[in-house]
C-alpha cells in the first residue's frame, strides 16, 4: 500500500490530544464532587456495565479516528485488473530444423496445432498477431481479433533456412506499435519507457534453435525492454537427434533451388541443432518475461495455455480512501451510539 498524501498521517496525532483533554476534564470533575446522602440512589443511577464494556466505545472511537487519518492520506492499493485491450504477438520459428521428427509427426506440425489451439482459446480476448521467422522475419497477420483468419494463416506455414530470432522480436515490436500508441516503433525514440509497469502487450517466441543471422537477440531484447514489452521465449523440441521430414506443403518452394519433396516429402538426415537456452533465458530476464521449455506437443500446449495470465492481467493502483473514510465514520458513529446508550440516565425503582 502507498499513500498520495503521506503527510496527512500526522492527523493521527489528534487522538492522544483528545484523550489528554478527556483526562483533564475527568480530573476537573473530581474536584467538583457532589455530596449525596444515599449510596443506593447513586448506584441505581449508574449504568450497569462491566469493566471491559466501558472500554468498547473508546476503542471504537480510536479505531475510527485512525481509519479517517489513513483515509486522509489517500491510500492506494495494487490490485489485479483484467486487460481486455492486450496485444499478443506470436513469433513462430519456421527454420528447416522444425521438420525434425523428434516430436510426432514433426515439430512444425505440432507447433501449428498448438498455436491454433492457443489462438482459439483466446477468442474474444486480446488481439493476436503472427510473425514467422527463418532466414528473415516477417509479419504474417497484423494483431487482430479475427480468430478464423489467424488459424487459416497457420495452415500455409512453410519452412526455410536460417533462424532470425532477434529480427522476429523487432518485427513483433513494430506490429505492436502499429496498434498501440504507447509503444514506440523500433526506429523511434522509446522515451522514458512510460514509467512503471509493463505495456499491455507481449511477445511469445517459439523456437527450436539458436539465432544464426540478423540482429542479435540480446539487442532486440533491450529494445523490447525500453518499450516495456515483455518477451516469453519457448524452447521447443528434444535434445535427441532425429530425422528431418516435411511434406511438400511444408517446404518453401524457393529453398535449395527448386525445393525438396516428392510424394514422400524430403529427408535431410538428422537434426543436430540445439536450443540456445542461455540466450532465451537472457531475453526473458531482460524484458521481464519468463522462459519455458517444451519437449513435446503436450508440454508446448501447456506452456502456451499458461502464458496469458502473465500479461492479460495487470496490476493497477486503486484509490481506497473512500473505503477507509466510510469505515472510520461507521466506527465513530458506533462508538458514540454505544456511549450514549450505556450512559443514559436510569430511573430508580422503588
N, C-alpha and C positions, 0 to 999 in steps of 0.2 A: 504494500500500500504506500502511496505517495501523497503529498499534500501540495495544493496550489498556493495556499497562503499559510505556510508553517508558522509564521509569527503569530497567527491567531490562536495558537495553542496556549499562549500566555494568558488567555482569558480564564484558563482553569484555576489561576491564582485567586479568582474571586471566591472560590469555595472555602479556603481557610479564612478568608476575610469575613465571610458570612458567619462562620461558626465562632470566630472571635467576637463578633458583635453579639451573637446569641449568648455566649458565656458571660459577656459583660452585663447584658440585660438580666441574666439569671441571678448574678451576684447582687445586682441592684435590688431585685425583688426580695432577696433575703433580708436586706436591711429594712424593708417596709413590711415586715411580717405583721399579720393581724391576729390579735388575741381572740380566741373563741372559748366558750365555756363548755362545749360538748364535743368530745373527740369522736363520738359516734356520728354526729352530724357531718363532720369533716370527712370521715371515711365513706359515708354514704354518697357524698358529693364527688368523691374521686372516681375517675374512670376505672372499671375493673379490667386491668391489663396486667399481664406478667411482664417480667423484666425484659425478655427478648422481643416481645411485641412492640415495646416502646421504641426499639431501635429500628423498626422497619421503615417508618416514614423518613427519618433522616438518611437511611441507607439509600432508599429510592430517590430521595432528593439529590444526594451526592451523585448517584449514577446518572440521573437525568441531566444535571449540570455538566458532567463530564462528557456525555454524548453531545450536548449542544456545543461545547468547546471544540470537540473534534470536528463536528459538522461545520463550524465556523471556519476551520482551516481548509475546507474544500477537499476532503479526501477523495482519492481516485483509486479504483481497483482495476487490476488487469484481468479481463475475462475473455474466454474463447468466444469468437464470433464467426459463424459460417461466412465464407467469402464466395458469393454467388457469381462474381464477375472475374474469377480467377482464369488465368490462361495457362494451358499446359502445352509445351512443345515436345513432341515425342520424336527423338532423333534415332533412327534405326540404321544400324551397320548393314550395308549390302555388299561388303567385300567378298571375294571368292571363297574365303575361309568359312563363310556362312553356309557353304554346301557340305560341310563336314557332317558325317552320319553318326557322330557320337551321340547326338540327340535324334531320336526317331521322329520322322523319316530323315530329316536333316535340319540343321539349325535355322535356316531361313524359313522353312515351312512352319516350324514350331514358333518362331518369333512372330510371324504374320498372324497365326492363330491367337497367340497370347495378346498381341496388340489389338486385334479385332475384339476379343472378349473384354479387354480393358476399356476400349472406346465405347462399347455397348453398355458397360456398367456405369459409365458417366453420362449417359443420355439425359438431357435436360439439366445438366450441371455446368461445369466450366467449359469454356471454349478450348478446343484441342486443334493443334496444327501438326503436320507431319513434315519432317526433314529426313532425307536419306543421304547417306554418305558412303563413298568408296574412295576412288582417287580424288574426287571433288565432292562438295556438298551442295545440295540444292533444296529449296522449299518445294515440297510436293503438293501440300494442301495448306493454304493460309489458315490461321486459327478460325474455327467456325464451330457452330453448334449443330451443323448438319451431319449427324452421325452416319447416315447412309453413304454420303459422299466420301467420308473418311475410310469407311470399311471397303468401299469399292476401289479406292486408290491403292489399298494394300494388295489387292489381287494382282496388280500389274508390276509388282516389285521384281527387279532383276538384279543379279549380282555382277560385279565388275572388279577390276584390280585396284588395290590401294586401300588405305584406311586414313581418312582425314577427320579425326575426332575434333581437333581444335577448330577447324573450319566449320564443322557441323554446329558447334556451340555458337560461333559468331553468327551463322545464318539463323539460328534459333533466336538469338537476341534481337536481330533485325526484324524477324517476323513478329516478335512480341511488341517491339517498338511501334510497329505499324498499327496496332490496335490498342495500345496502352500508352497514352501521352506521358505518363510518369516515368517511363523507361526510355532513355536516350538510345538512338541507334549507334552502331559501332563507330561511325565516322564523326560523331558529335561528342562534345564535352559532357560527361555524365554529371557534372556539378559536384555537389557535396554528398550525393547519394540519397538525398531526400530525408536525412535524419535517421532516427532509429527505426528498427523493424525492417521487414522484407517486403519486396514488391509482391503484388497479388499475381505472381507468375512464377513458373518453374520450368526447368528443362530436364527431361528424362533422357539419358544417353544409354542406349542398349548396344553394346559392342562385344565382340568375341576376341579382340586382338589388341594391337598397340598402334599408336599413331605412326604412320610411315611417310607422310608428306603433308605439306601445308603448314599453317601456323601451329606452334607448339600448344598442347592442351593447357599448360600452366599459364600461358599468356592469355588464352581465351578465358580461363577461369578467373583471372584478375579482372578482365573486362566485365564479366558477369557479376563479380563481387562489387565492383564500383557502382553497378546499377541495382544492387540489392536483389539480384535474381539468383535463386538457389539452383544448383545442378545436382541431380541424383543419378549417378552412374550405376549401371548394372553390368557386371561381367558375366557373360553367358557362355556356356559350354564347359566340357570337362577338360582335364589335362591329359587324357588318354588319346594317343594318335588314332585317327580313324580315316577311312576312305572319304573323299570328297565327291559327292554325286549330286548333280542337279539335272532336272529335265530341261527340254528346250525352252519352255515358257519362263524359266527362272534365270536364263542366261542372257546377258546383254549381247545383241547381235553384232555389236562392233568390237567385242572383246576377242583379242587374239587373231584378228584378221579373218573375220567371217564367222567367228563363234565356234562353240563346241556343241555337240548334241547328237542328233540322230534319234532313232526310236528309243534307244537306251539312255539318252542324255549324254553326259560326259563324266569321265572318271579321271581325276587328277592325282591319283595315288593317295598319299597320306597327309593329313593336316598336322603340321608341326608348330603352327603359330600359337603362342601362349598369350594369355591376357596380361596386360601391363597393370597389375593391381596397384602397385605403388602410385602410379600416375593417376589412376582413377580415384584412389583414396585422397590424393592431394587435391584433386578437383573438388571433391565433396567438402573437404576441410576448408578450402579457401572460400568457397561460396556459401557455406553454412548448410549444405545438403548432407546426404548420407550415402555411403556406398553399399551395394547389395550384390551378393554372389548367387548365381543360379546355375546349377549344373545340369538341370533337366527342365522339361516343359512345365512340370508342376511347380517347381521352385520359382521359375520365371513368372508364372501366373500369380503365385503368392506374393512375390516381390512387387509386381505391378499393382495388385489389389490393395497392398498396404500403404502405398505411397500417397494417395490423395489426401488422407488425413493429416499429412505433414505440411501441406501447403494450401489446401482449400479451407482450412480453419486457422484463422489468425487471432492474435490476442490484441485487444484494444483497451484503452484506458477509459473507464466509465466513471463519471462523477457520482459519488454516493452521498453527497452532503445532505440531500433531501431525506434519505433514509435515517441518517444519524439525527437530524433535526426532529423528525417525526418521533423517533424512539425516545429522544430526550424529553420532548414535550409530553408524551404519554406517561413517562415515569414521574415527571414533576406533578402532573395532574393527579396521578395515583397517590403520590406522597401527601399532597395537600388534602385530598379527599379522605384518606385514612386518618390523617391527623385531626381533621375537623370532626370526623365521626367518633373517633375514640375519645376525644376531649370534649364532647358535647356535655352540657350540664345534666346531671341526673337528679330527678325529683325524689326526695326521700319519701319512703312509705312508712306509714305508722303501723 
